[in-house]
Amino acid sequence: MLIRAYTRYCVAHVFVASETLMSKSILIADDSTPSRQVVRKVVERAGFAVCGEAVDGVDAVDKASELKPDLIVLDLRLPRLNGIEAAYILRGRLPQTPIVLFTMYDVAASVVSAAGITSVLHKSDGIAKLAACVQTLLAPKRPLTPSSSETSSAFSSGSE
C-alpha cells in the first residue's frame, strides 16, 4: 500500500516539477556566438526557456533588468563590463536571481563571493555540469514536512 502511494506521489511530483521547470527562464551572456548557441541548446534540452542572450556585460545588465530571468549564465571575459562587474550590479538589481559564472578562467573565491555569484563552473568541466547546475538551482524547493520524512523513512526501511 505504501509503495503504491509513494509511486503515485513520484509520478505526480515529476509531472509538476517538469511543468515548473519549463516555465523557468534563463539569460545567457557570452561574447562568443558559438558558446551562446551551445549553452542555449543545453538549457533548452533540459526543459528551460532562454529569455535572452547578451553579447557583453552592459547588455547583460540591461537585458536582465528588463527580462527578469530566473537564472543568469555569465562568461567572465565579457566586453564593456566583465562577468564579475556585471554580477555585482545584477546582484543589487535582482538579489534572488541565481548567477552562474561559466568561464575558462580561474576566479578567486573571495571575488566570486563579493560579486554575489551563486556558482562557478569551468568550461573545461563540460556542458553537462552546467545543465546539472541549472537544474539544481531552478528545482522547486520543497520544505521537509513530518509526513514526508515519515513516508521516506518508512519507504527506505522496506516496510509496507
C-alpha positions, 0 to 999 in steps of 0.5 A: 500500500505504501509503495503504491502511494509513494509511486503515485506521489513520484509520478505526480511530483515529476509531472509538476516539477517538469511543468515548473521547470519549463516555465523557468527562464534563463539569460545567457551572456557570452561574447562568443556566438558559438558558446551562446548557441551551445549553452542555449541548446543545453538549457533548452534540452533540459526543459528551460526557456532562454529569455535572452542572450547578451553579447557583453556585460552592459547588455547583460545588465540591461537585458536582465533588468528588463527580462527578469530571468530566473537564472543568469549564465555569465562568461567572465571575459565579457566586453564593456563590463566583465562577468564579475562587474556585471554580477555585482550590479545584477546582484543589487538589481535582482538579489534572488536571481541565481548567477552562474559564472561559466568561464575558462578562467580561474576566479578567486573565491573571495571575488566570486563571493563579493560579486554575489555569484551563486556558482562557478563552473569551468568550461573545461568541466563540460556542458553537462555540469552546467545543465546539472547546475541549472537544474539544481538551482531552478528545482522547486524547493520543497520544505521537509514536512513530518509526513514526508520524512515519515513516508521516506523513512518508512519507504527506505526501511522496506516496510509496507 
